[in-house]
Amino acid sequence: MGRLIYSMITSVDGYVSGPDGGFDWALDPELHEFINEQFRDVGTYLYGRRMYETMVYWETAHLEPDQPQVGIDYAHVWQAAEKVVFSRTLEEVTSARTRLERDFDPDAVARWKDESDRDFTVDGPTLAAEAIRAGLVDEFQLFVGPGIVGGGKPFFPQGVHLDLELLDDRRFDGGVMFLRYRTA
């Protein structure tokens, strides 16, 4: 049975993006390699439209002339996984191993998890909120960046209560803290 993992970079105050968009925290090579290892065994990424449009960059990132090796490695990790994009507005997907679903169906996702021997990730706070509310997320991986942004898109949806058990933590030289929890 596969696990469903929700993993994102977040601020200390719990936002995955600030009021004006993304963060300025760079992925140093040590952190990026760790992220590569965390996702190497993921079988399927679940995306909403916006997150897919951000992540599809990795379909061809390995071809960029000054792409560092750690970026090339992540591109290969990303390309090896299946991708499911949930969107009512996206016309088509442009990456290999990707299919488009119009609606997020919690029963279908639960069935996919039961039938799989590989893990899934749910990426992006909007789609993750649906999966969290449906009780589908087995593990949370937070990469807490060194800053407070005061608002934006929250990592966790409001009105949800979960008891979590800490499985792992790691501090990186750039000030990022990795926290890995499973639902208790």
C-alpha positions in Angstrom: 0.0 0.0 0.0 1.3 3.4 -1.0 1.4 6.4 1.4 0.2 9.8 0.5 2.8 12.5 1.4 2.3 16.2 1.5 5.6 18.0 1.3 6.4 21.7 0.7 8.8 24.5 1.7 7.0 26.7 4.3 7.8 29.7 6.4 8.2 29.6 10.1 4.7 31.1 10.4 3.3 28.3 8.2 2.9 29.7 4.7 3.9 28.0 1.4 4.0 31.3 -0.4 4.1 34.9 0.9 1.5 37.6 0.2 3.4 38.5 -3.1 4.1 34.9 -4.3 7.0 32.7 -3.7 10.0 32.8 -1.3 13.5 34.0 -1.8 15.0 31.1 0.1 17.4 29.3 -2.3 17.7 25.6 -2.5 21.4 25.1 -1.7 23.0 21.9 -3.1 22.8 20.0 0.2 19.1 20.7 0.6 18.3 20.0 -3.0 20.1 16.7 -2.9 18.1 15.8 0.3 14.9 16.6 -1.5 16.0 14.5 -4.5 16.4 11.5 -2.1 13.1 12.2 -0.4 11.3 12.0 -3.7 13.3 9.3 -5.5 10.9 6.5 -4.6 7.7 8.4 -5.2 5.6 6.7 -7.9 2.9 9.4 -8.5 2.6 13.1 -8.0 -0.9 14.6 -7.6 -1.1 18.2 -8.7 -3.6 21.0 -9.2 -3.3 23.1 -12.3 -1.1 25.8 -10.8 1.4 23.4 -9.2 1.6 21.4 -12.3 2.3 24.5 -14.4 5.2 25.3 -12.0 6.6 21.7 -11.9 6.4 20.9 -15.6 9.6 22.9 -15.9 11.4 19.7 -14.8 10.2 17.9 -17.9 13.0 19.6 -19.9 15.2 21.1 -17.1 17.9 18.5 -17.6 18.5 20.0 -21.1 19.5 23.5 -19.8 23.2 24.1 -20.5 24.0 25.5 -17.0 21.7 23.2 -15.0 23.7 21.9 -12.0 24.0 18.2 -11.5 21.6 18.3 -8.5 19.0 19.9 -10.8 19.6 17.3 -13.5 19.2 14.5 -10.9 15.9 16.0 -9.7 14.6 16.3 -13.3 15.2 12.6 -13.8 13.4 11.8 -10.5 10.4 13.9 -11.6 10.3 12.5 -15.1 10.4 8.9 -13.8 7.2 9.4 -11.7 3.6 9.3 -12.9 1.7 12.6 -12.7 -2.1 13.2 -12.2 -3.3 16.7 -12.7 -6.7 17.7 -11.3 -8.1 20.6 -13.2 -11.4 21.7 -14.7 -9.7 24.5 -16.8 -6.5 23.0 -18.2 -6.9 22.0 -21.8 -4.1 19.4 -21.9 -1.0 18.2 -20.1 2.4 18.6 -21.8 4.6 16.2 -20.0 5.1 12.4 -20.4 3.6 10.0 -17.9 0.9 12.5 -17.1 -2.9 12.3 -17.2 -5.6 14.9 -16.6 -8.5 14.3 -14.3 -11.3 16.9 -14.1 -12.3 16.3 -10.4 -10.5 15.3 -7.2 -12.2 12.0 -6.2 -11.1 11.0 -2.6 -12.4 7.5 -3.1 -10.3 7.0 -6.3 -7.2 8.3 -4.6 -7.8 5.9 -1.6 -8.1 3.1 -4.1 -4.9 4.1 -5.9 -3.1 4.1 -2.6 -4.4 0.6 -1.7 -3.4 -0.8 -5.1 0.1 0.7 -5.2 3.4 -0.4 -3.8 4.8 3.1 -4.3 4.2 6.3 -2.6 2.2 9.3 -3.8 2.7 13.0 -3.1 0.0 15.7 -3.1 1.5 19.0 -4.1 0.2 22.4 -3.6 -1.8 23.7 -0.6 -5.2 23.8 -2.4 -5.3 20.2 -3.5 -3.5 19.1 -0.3 -6.3 20.7 1.7 -8.9 18.5 -0.1 -6.8 15.4 0.6 -6.2 16.4 4.3 -9.9 17.0 4.8 -10.7 13.6 3.3 -8.3 11.9 5.7 -6.0 10.7 2.9 -2.6 12.2 3.9 -0.4 9.7 5.7 2.7 11.8 6.1 3.6 15.5 6.3 7.1 16.8 5.3 7.7 20.4 6.1 10.9 22.2 4.9 10.7 25.2 7.3 12.5 28.2 5.8 14.2 30.8 7.9 11.6 33.5 7.8 8.2 34.9 8.7 6.2 36.2 5.9 3.0 37.4 7.7 0.5 36.0 5.3 -0.1 34.2 2.0 -1.1 30.6 1.2 -1.1 28.4 4.4 0.5 25.0 4.5 -2.4 23.6 6.5 -6.1 24.2 5.8 -8.1 26.0 8.5 -10.5 24.1 10.7 -8.6 20.8 10.6 -7.3 19.0 13.7 -4.8 16.2 13.4 -2.6 14.5 15.9 0.9 13.9 14.5 3.9 11.8 15.4 7.4 13.2 14.7 9.3 10.6 12.6 12.4 12.6 11.6 14.0 16.0 11.7 17.1 17.6 10.2 18.7 21.0 10.2 20.4 22.4 7.1 23.3 24.9 7.0 21.2 27.5 5.2 18.7 27.6 8.1 16.0 25.3 6.7 14.6 22.7 9.1 13.1 19.5 7.8 10.3 18.0 9.9 8.6 14.7 9.0 5.4 13.6 10.7 2.9 10.8 10.2 -0.7 11.0 11.3 -1.1 9.4 14.7 
